[in-house]
Amino acid sequence: MPPLPAPLPEPFVGRPFLVGDALRAGVSPARVRARDLVAPFRGVRASAVDDLHALAAAYATRMPPHHSYGGTTAARLWGLPLPDDWSADEPLVIARPNGSTRGRAVGTRHIAIDPDRLQSMSHRGLRLLAPGATALTLARELPHERLVHVVDALLTGSKRYPDLDLPKRPYATLQALLDFLEGCQGLRGARALRAAADDARAGVDSRFESITRRVIVLAGLPEPEVHPLVVIDGVELHPDLGYLALKIAVEYEGEGHLDPKRWADDILRYEMLEAAGWIVVRITKADVAGAGDRCARRVRAALARRS
C-alpha cells in the first residue's frame, strides 16, 4: 500500500485552498497533487467536495470580491424551496455587477445584477445575494407557481418549515417585500416576483403546503385559510389549511411524520377536529402530483358535503 501523504500545514487543513497559496507557503507540488485532494476548479484543491456548500466554498477561494452566489445556488444555500434536488453537475450561479467581466470557470454560470439594488451578505462563510435579491434572480427563470412557493418561504414565520436557513423567520413581511420590489422596478424578474407575491400567503410549514393551497385555488375552489385558529374545549388547534365557516380542515401528510411526537400530535388534532364536527381531508404527495386533480377532487367533495 502506498504511504499516506504528509499532513498539510495550517491554514490548508480541512478547507479548500488555492494551489498558488500552498506553493508560496512551502507545500511541495507533489503534495498538492496527492490522491487525498480533489481539484473541483482549476487552481483549487480540497479534501472533499460532496455537497453544494463544499463546492461553493471551493470556488469561493478564487471568486472575485465583487461576485457573489445568486439564483438557484443562493436559493439552495438559503434553504429556499426548489422543485429539484441538488446534483453535482448543476453549475454554480455567480452574480456579477452589470458591466463587469464574466468568469469562465467550468462548472459556473454567470448572471448580471445591479449591485446597488440587489445586496449581498455573508452566510456560513460564503457571499450570497440576500434572500429577497436571490428570489428576484430566481424570478428570471422559475415559473409562477414555483416562485410562489419561494415567496411563501420568505414570508413564513414557522419554525417547522424544513431546511430554511434564513437570517430570521419570517425573513420579510409582505409589505417589506413589496417595498423592496418598488425599488427594483425595471429590473429583470421584478414583475414576475411581484405577481408571485400577490399569490403568496404567510405561515406555511412546507413547500407542499404551498403546493396544496395553490392546487385548490387553481382548481377554481374557494381559497382556504393558512393555519386558521380553531379552539376546541379550550385547546388551540391550527390545521394546515381550513375553511372555518364550513368546518373543513385540509391536512398535508408530509415527511415530518417520521417524527413520532409530531405524528402523535397530528393524530390527536385530527380526532379533536372530527369529534367537533369537522371534515378532515388528509392530503399526500400523491394527491398533489401533476395537476393535483386528486387533491382538488377530494376537497371539492368535502365542500359539496357541506352544501
C-alpha positions in Angstrom: 0.0 0.0 0.0 1.4 3.4 -0.9 2.4 5.6 2.1 -0.2 8.2 3.2 0.5 11.8 2.1 2.2 14.0 4.6 -0.2 16.2 6.6 -0.8 19.6 5.2 0.3 22.6 7.2 -2.1 25.2 8.6 -4.0 27.0 7.2 -4.7 24.4 4.5 -6.1 21.7 6.7 -9.7 20.8 6.3 -10.5 23.7 4.0 -10.3 24.4 0.2 -7.3 26.4 -0.9 -5.6 27.9 -3.9 -2.6 25.9 -5.2 -0.6 29.1 -5.6 -1.1 30.0 -1.9 0.0 26.5 -0.9 3.1 26.6 -3.1 4.1 30.0 -1.7 3.7 28.7 1.8 6.2 25.9 1.0 3.9 23.0 0.2 5.5 20.9 -2.5 4.0 20.5 -6.0 3.8 16.7 -5.3 1.8 17.3 -2.2 -0.9 19.4 -3.9 -1.2 16.6 -6.5 -1.6 13.9 -3.8 -4.6 11.5 -4.0 -6.2 12.7 -0.8 -7.0 16.1 -2.6 -9.5 16.8 -5.3 -9.4 19.6 -7.9 -13.0 20.9 -8.2 -11.8 24.0 -10.1 -8.6 25.0 -11.9 -6.0 26.0 -9.3 -8.1 24.9 -6.3 -7.7 21.9 -4.1 -10.0 20.5 -1.4 -10.1 17.3 0.7 -13.7 16.5 -0.4 -16.5 18.2 -2.3 -19.6 16.1 -1.6 -22.3 18.8 -1.2 -23.2 22.2 -2.5 -21.7 24.1 0.4 -18.4 22.4 0.0 -18.4 23.0 -3.8 -19.3 26.7 -3.3 -16.6 27.1 -0.6 -14.1 25.6 -3.0 -15.0 28.1 -5.8 -15.1 31.0 -3.2 -11.3 30.7 -2.9 -11.0 32.1 -6.4 -14.2 34.2 -6.5 -13.5 37.9 -7.2 -14.7 40.1 -4.2 -17.4 41.8 -6.3 -19.0 38.5 -7.2 -21.5 36.5 -5.0 -23.7 33.5 -5.3 -27.2 34.1 -6.8 -30.0 32.2 -8.5 -30.5 28.6 -7.7 -27.2 28.3 -5.9 -28.0 31.0 -3.4 -31.6 29.7 -3.1 -30.3 26.2 -2.1 -27.8 27.7 0.4 -30.6 29.7 2.0 -32.7 26.6 2.1 -35.4 28.2 -0.2 -37.7 25.6 -1.8 -36.8 24.4 -5.3 -38.6 21.6 -7.2 -35.4 19.6 -7.8 -32.7 18.3 -5.5 -29.1 19.5 -6.0 -26.8 17.4 -8.2 -23.1 17.7 -8.6 -23.4 18.6 -12.3 -25.5 21.7 -11.6 -23.5 24.8 -12.3 -22.8 27.3 -9.6 -24.7 30.5 -10.3 -22.4 33.6 -9.9 -24.0 37.0 -9.7 -21.7 39.8 -11.0 -22.3 43.5 -11.3 -23.6 44.8 -14.6 -20.7 45.5 -17.0 -18.1 43.5 -15.0 -16.0 40.7 -16.6 -17.8 37.4 -16.9 -16.0 34.5 -15.3 -15.1 31.4 -17.4 -14.6 28.7 -14.8 -16.0 25.3 -15.9 -19.0 24.4 -13.7 -20.2 28.0 -13.2 -23.0 30.1 -14.8 -22.9 33.9 -14.5 -25.8 36.4 -14.3 -25.5 40.2 -14.3 -27.2 42.2 -11.5 -27.5 45.8 -10.3 -25.4 45.6 -7.1 -26.9 48.9 -5.8 -30.3 47.4 -5.6 -29.5 43.7 -5.1 -27.4 43.5 -2.0 -25.1 40.6 -0.9 -24.4 39.3 2.6 -22.3 36.7 4.3 -23.8 33.4 5.2 -21.9 30.5 6.6 -18.6 31.8 5.3 -20.0 32.4 1.7 -21.1 35.6 0.0 -24.7 35.3 -1.3 -27.3 37.6 -2.6 -29.6 38.5 0.2 -32.8 36.3 0.2 -35.0 38.8 -1.4 -32.4 39.5 -4.1 -32.0 35.8 -4.5 -35.7 35.5 -5.2 -35.5 38.2 -7.8 -32.9 36.4 -9.7 -34.9 33.2 -9.4 -37.8 35.1 -10.9 -35.9 35.3 -14.2 -36.3 31.6 -14.7 -38.7 29.9 -12.3 -42.4 29.5 -13.5 -45.0 31.4 -11.5 -46.2 28.6 -9.3 -42.7 27.6 -8.2 -41.9 31.2 -7.5 -45.0 31.4 -5.2 -43.5 28.6 -3.1 -40.3 30.6 -2.7 -42.2 33.8 -1.6 -44.3 31.7 0.8 -41.0 30.6 2.4 -39.7 34.1 2.7 -42.9 35.1 4.4 -43.3 32.2 6.8 -42.6 32.6 10.5 -43.0 28.8 11.0 -40.2 27.1 12.9 -41.3 23.8 11.4 -40.5 24.7 7.8 -37.7 22.2 6.8 -34.2 23.3 5.7 -34.8 27.1 5.7 -31.6 28.8 6.8 -32.7 32.4 6.6 -31.3 35.2 8.9 -34.7 35.4 10.6 -38.2 34.0 10.3 -40.2 35.5 8.7 -37.5 36.9 6.6 -39.9 39.6 5.4 -43.4 40.8 5.8 -45.5 41.1 2.6 -45.3 44.9 2.9 -41.5 44.8 3.3 -41.2 42.6 0.2 -43.4 44.9 -1.8 -41.3 47.9 -0.7 -38.2 46.0 -1.9 -39.9 45.4 -5.2 -40.9 49.0 -5.5 -37.2 49.8 -5.5 -36.5 47.1 -8.1 -38.7 48.5 -10.8 -37.3 47.9 -14.2 -35.0 45.0 -13.1 -35.4 41.7 -14.8 -37.6 39.4 -12.7 -39.2 42.2 -10.7 -42.6 41.9 -12.4 -42.7 38.1 -12.0 -41.8 38.3 -8.4 -44.5 40.9 -7.8 -47.0 38.6 -9.4 -45.8 35.7 -7.1 -46.1 38.0 -4.1 -49.8 38.6 -4.9 -50.5 34.8 -4.8 -48.2 34.1 -1.7 -49.5 33.7 1.8 -47.7 33.8 5.1 -47.4 31.0 7.7 -46.9 27.8 5.7 -45.0 24.9 7.2 -43.6 23.4 4.0 -43.4 23.7 0.2 -46.0 21.0 0.0 -48.5 23.1 2.0 -47.9 25.8 -0.6 -48.5 23.4 -3.4 -51.7 22.0 -1.8 -53.1 25.5 -1.3 -52.3 26.5 -4.9 -53.8 23.3 -6.3 -57.1 24.1 -4.6 -57.1 27.7 -5.8 -56.1 26.8 -9.4 -59.0 24.2 -9.4 -61.4 27.1 -9.0 -62.3 26.3 -5.5 -62.5 28.8 -2.6 -59.1 29.6 -1.1 -58.6 28.0 2.3 -57.0 29.9 5.2 -53.5 29.0 6.1 -53.3 27.6 9.7 -56.5 29.1 10.9 -57.1 29.2 14.6 -59.6 26.7 15.9 -60.4 26.4 19.6 -61.9 23.2 20.8 -62.5 22.6 24.6 -60.1 25.5 25.3 -57.4 23.9 23.1 -56.0 26.0 20.3 -55.5 24.0 17.1 -54.1 25.1 13.7 -55.0 22.8 10.8 -52.7 23.2 7.8 -55.5 24.8 5.7 -59.1 25.3 6.6 -62.5 26.7 5.9 -63.6 27.9 9.3 -67.2 28.7 8.4 -67.7 25.2 6.8 -65.6 23.3 9.4 -63.4 21.7 6.8 -59.7 21.1 7.5 -57.1 20.2 4.8 -54.1 18.5 6.3 -51.0 17.7 4.3 -49.4 14.4 5.4 -45.7 15.1 4.8 -42.4 13.6 5.7 -42.5 15.3 9.1 -44.5 12.3 10.2 -41.2 10.4 10.6 -41.1 12.3 13.9 -43.1 10.2 16.3 -44.1 13.1 18.5 -45.3 15.2 15.6 -47.2 12.3 14.2 -48.9 11.7 17.6 -49.8 15.4 17.9 -51.3 15.4 14.4 -53.4 12.3 15.1 -54.8 13.9 18.3 -55.6 17.1 16.4 -57.5 15.1 13.7 -59.5 13.3 16.3 -60.4 16.5 18.2 -61.5 18.2 14.9 -63.6 15.3 13.8 -65.2 15.0 17.2 -66.2 18.7 17.0 -67.9 18.0 13.6 -65.1 19.0 11.2 -64.4 17.2 8.0 -60.6 16.4 7.8 -59.2 15.9 4.3 -55.8 14.3 4.6 -53.7 15.0 1.5 -50.5 13.2 0.5 -47.8 13.9 -2.1 -49.5 11.6 -4.5 -52.7 13.7 -4.3 -50.9 16.9 -5.4 -48.8 15.1 -8.2 -49.2 16.5 -11.7 -52.0 19.0 -11.8 -53.2 17.9 -8.4 -56.5 16.5 -9.6 -56.9 14.0 -6.8 -56.4 16.8 -4.2 -58.9 19.1 -5.9 -61.4 16.3 -6.2 -61.3 15.4 -2.5 -61.6 19.0 -1.4 -64.4 19.6 -3.8 -66.2 16.6 -2.4 -65.8 17.9 1.2 -67.2 21.3 0.1 -70.1 19.5 -1.6 -70.9 17.7 1.6 -71.3 21.0 3.5 -73.5 22.4 0.8 
